């Protein structure tokens, strides 16, 4: 029961982001009732240490139960969604509340030094969550399932040309070639380089419409962007 209570306290320290400004105190910014950065870091570290054996036990169970693993990953994803990186303020928290003498304050109304202190608290929170997630993500049991990409030689060429067009591929020489891109992608994906490369490439260049594969990629990307943008 004591371990469960420690787990609960630790998770609450991740779920909440309650800031209280105390101008009369030496350390003006309190976070989740911790009176300083060092205090809060100590609370997180103690929570992590005490929770490790508890979480490791669940890692073992989840490694044998795909349903349990899915549930746990979904919960971690919910925690991840609490945090967002803002170009102006750094890490922010969905439930961040800031109070001074009971009155709610907005983050952008605070002095820069106060915002910086709050950001340091949030970085500690987010880093602690990442450490706990690695208990799951780095487990061999989570990585046991093997995957392979089902691509025809033509689809491999199409994907390679798309990668080449993105401008994201770099090579040892100044220029990146089509055939070099195909060889690179085939090696990365564990696929064979097409024996009839020249004829397939000629056919692709002669086509006036998208192939079924490229159209499916286009549709899936559109669907993803719509879902992403709500």
Buried (B, 14 or more C-beta within 10 A) or exposed (E): EEEEEBBEBBBEBBBBBBBBBEEEEEBBBBBBEBBBBEBBBEBBEEBBEBBBEBBEEBBEEBBEEEEEBEEBBEEBEEBEEBBEEEEEBBBBBEEBEBEBEEEEBEBEEBEEEBBEBBBBBBBBBBEBBEEBBEBBEEBEBBEEEEEEEEBEBBBBBBBBBEBBEEEEBEEEEEEBEEEBBBBBBBEEEEBEEBEEBEEBBEEBEEEEEEBEBBEEBEEEEEEEEEEEEE
